[in-house]
Amino acid sequence: MERALRQQEQVEAQCKQFEQRILARGTDAEESGLLLKELETLTRAANVKVKSIRPLPSQRVADYRKFIVSLEIETRVNGAFELLNAIDSSAKILTVESLTLRALRAGPNLLGVTLVVSRMTSGEGRSRLPM
């Protein structure tokens, strides 16, 4: 019985942590800005050259809001893997929606990478998206 109660407490604690990771806290512009800031931090840590980064229109998906960013980078193969791993393990729960790789002739193992990255949030924040 004690074991079941401990497991239940652990599950509840994990649910609260997850909720805090996806809960919207600001307006759509603020949430989009937070996603841009997170990607900027991740690209710096992975030491990749950002060619462009731009937010795309946010979307409503059921009870969630989806914020989307298009990102173009140049990097060596290992830099692309580092960035993808950083996105996958981000505390913000980011999703790579699409990925395009192309070899660049400017140097050996140099890639041009185009990513579309999204973040889902729950709750209304401080503004509501049109339905």
N, C-alpha and C positions, 0 to 999 in steps of 0.2 A: 504494500500500500504506500509506504514511504517512497519507494522507488518510483511508482507511478506519479505521485505528487511532485517529486523532483523533476521528472521528465516533463510534466505539464508546465511547471514553472520555467523550465528551459525553453520550451516551445513558445510560451507567452513572451519571454524576454527576446527571443529571436524575432518574433512577429513585431514587437515594438521597435527593434532596431531596423527592421526592414521598412516599417511604416515611416520612420524618421528619414530614411534614405530616399523615399519617393514622395514625401509630403511636400506640396508646393507651399512656398512661403511668401512669394511676391507676385507682382503683376506679370503678365506675359513677357513684357520687355525685360524685367528683372530676371525672370527664369531663363530667358534666352541668353542674357548676359552672363549668367552663372555657368551655362553650358559652354559658352565661348571662352570664359576664363579657365574652366577646367581643361578644355582642349589645349589652350595656350600653355598651361602648366605641364600637361603631359607631353606636348611636342618639345618643350624646352628640356625636360628630363630625358627624353629619348634622343636629343641632339639631332633633330631633323630640321631641314630648311623649309619653312612655310612659304609657299608661293601665293596662296590665297586662302582666306577663311571667310565664309559668309553664312549668315543665318538664312534659312528658308522659312516660308510661312509655317506657323504652328498649326496643329490639327487637333481636333477633338476626336477621341476614340473611346466610345462608351462613356464611362465616368472619369476618364483620364485625359490629360493634355499631353501632347507629343511635341517636343521641341526638336528641330532638325537643323543640322549644320553641314555644309559642304566644305570640304577641306582638301586642298591640293598641296602636296609636299614633294620635295626631292630629298633622297636619302640613299644610303647604301642599303643592302639587303638586311643587314643586322639591325639598322635603325628602324626599318619598317616593322620587323618582328618585335622590337622593343616597344614601339608605339602601340601595336596591336595588343600586346600583352598588357600594357598599361591601361588601355581602354577596357580590356576584358576584366581587369581587376580593380577598376576605379570604384571608389565608394559611392559614386553618383549613379551607379547601375546604367552604364551606357551600352548602346547596341550599335554595331556596325551594320547599317542597312544595305550598303553596297560598297564594293571595293574594286578598283581597276588598277592594275599594275602595267607599266610599260617600261621597257629597257630604254635608257637614254644613252646616246652615243657620246656624250660629253666625258664619260669615264667608265672604267670597268666596274661592274656590279652597281652601277648607279641607276636608280629607279625613279620614275615619276609615278606617284601614287595619288589617286583620287578616292576619297572616302566620303561617304554620307553617314553621319553619326547622329543617333537620336537619343533622347532621354524622355522617359515617361514620368509624369508626375500625377499624383492623386490630390484631390481637393481643389478648391477654387482659387486659392491664393487670395489676392486682393482685387482681382478683376475676373470677369467671366467672359469666355470666348463665345462668339455668336454660334448658335446651333446650326 
